[in-house]
């Protein structure tokens, strides 16, 4: 059965009039407003009596309102009025106070007039009030003995709307059809529609019965009085309007570290090259996990493919494992990164990567409970959303080669001429910024630094660690099935073999199907499942010189170039030659100012008109082990010992000698 309660937004019909509850006063009365803006104050008992008699009928469409219950409106104080009105009210109160000290203000006019003049002389008032004015003030003041009751109600004065009657109907129809439209017609379009409609109506009316055409200023004032949420609802849609006007009333309550993790991805506004090969890797994505309690960054993962379950799982592995080994590759980072251990809950959105079976199964195996936010509600994981904005403004947009999300923010800045940051340098910079800047900066909500908050949390919670780190990495790896041959296992054109692997082959037979785990960030090794020993065996690539530390995306790019040259893509020596040749092609092309050469360089990178993600990489230079001096280098707020990690592409084209910064 349908039910209703007295909530803001609840609508009653009284005949043809519609009354909507807008607020509740401290006195308990409910204020209702009709469609013309007329206000009406009633108690709940009065409303219920009319409701029972059938004089007020509830509008069922307003019952499932998500608006909060009617709030109590506390009467205003004197400070909310203009200063001039405050002084005038205090002047009136002074007269009444001094007159009441003499005696009750109820005697004859002549003695009262003398006392008024006497008080005026004392306070220096050149314009004393009359006797009748004093009696009127005293009547208003006697109710609450407050100066607020003596304030002149000048706020209620002013211009009244001249739009009414048939003009009102024309205006409402025009607003409904033109302004409340997802095509977002302008106010000027609405005004023109109203003018045409009124002139058309006046063509059939006598001179004495002509409709008055409202001015542009009158119409704009009318627009300003429209309920903004209803405007946005009609012009932007329910999702956008709800998001724009959503209140931030509640907070996610967590009591300890690791109680709640929040995870998400974002593309970085940078163009990146592989330092090892000199080949472009495109625009990266970063997956970050943050602890809600401490705002401490637990782990991150950078990839060059669209976010997937693998990206999230790699970030989870990074979050759980200690960071000493990871930080050892960046000796200039002196601060500690203490994040480690298992969490209880990981909160994510409704992306397909988070709903994948592999991600859910891996989290279940790790012991993480996965919570999904409602659709289009990023506020449920607001900590990670805010961190991404801080990362972009605090680091990414200060690096040379930043492409900016919004083209309007670029101006004359040519990102392709500065896009020369390596993958290793990007990892270094992000890690250094997180550990030595973000973690050490006081957080507005915490009133302390995330690092201090995490240290405090470590004393309040027992941190649990994985018994086998390799097992954690295997859980996060990608799974495939391959045949085991005499030469081992072939995956993406690379061969993996070892004595232990051949022992499995001799034990099982000539050719067997075997399950393995492989990794995007390093093609140098795989893990092979031994069905008898019930465990995974690590198998390195046969040509470890080529494969170790090479990203799989780069390996695929090199293979593509080899196929284009009609070489045997399984020949590792040819692959290494292709890698060197591609670096030379890109370097030569970026030195040229001719568009055709730059297009050829783009083709060498595997970029075409349909590849939107890498389209801006086509004009970028490869990374060079030596550095280029940045002319008039901006102070990016980074340490000098890492400023050599990026170079300026335009120096390649001018042929300048590279110098260390």
Secondary structure, DSSP 4 states (H G I P E B T S, - for coil): ------BTT-EEEETTEEEEEEEEETTS-EEEE-TT--EEEE-HHHHHHHHHHTSSEE-GGGTT--SPBPPEEPPP-GGGS-HHHHHHHHHHHHHHHHHHHHS-TTS-HHHHHHHHHHHHHHHT-SSPPPHHHHHHHHHHHTTT--GGGGS--GGG-S------HHHHHHHHHHIIIIISSTT---HHHHHHHHHHHHHHHHTTS-GGGPPPPPPHHHHHHHHHTS-HHHHHHHHH-HHHHHHHH----------STTS-EEEEEEE-SB-EE-TTT--EEES-EEEEEEETTT--EEEEEEESSS--HHHHHHHHHHHHS-SHHHHTT-TT--S-----S--SEEEE-S-HHHHSHHHHHHHHHHTPEEEEPPTT-GGGGHHHHHHHHHHHHHTGGGSTTB--SSGGGTTT--GGGT--EEHHHHHHHHHHHIIIIITTSEETTTTEEHHHHHHHHHHHS-----S-HHHHHHHHSEEEEEEEBTTBEEETTEEE--HHHHHHHHHH-SSEEEEEEE-SS--SEEEEEETTTTEEEEEEBSSHHHHTT--HHHHHHHHHHHHHTT--TT-HHHHHHHHHHHHHHHHHHHH---HHHHHHHHHHTT--TT--TTGGGGGPPPP-SS--PPTT----S--GGGGGGB--THHHHHTPPP---
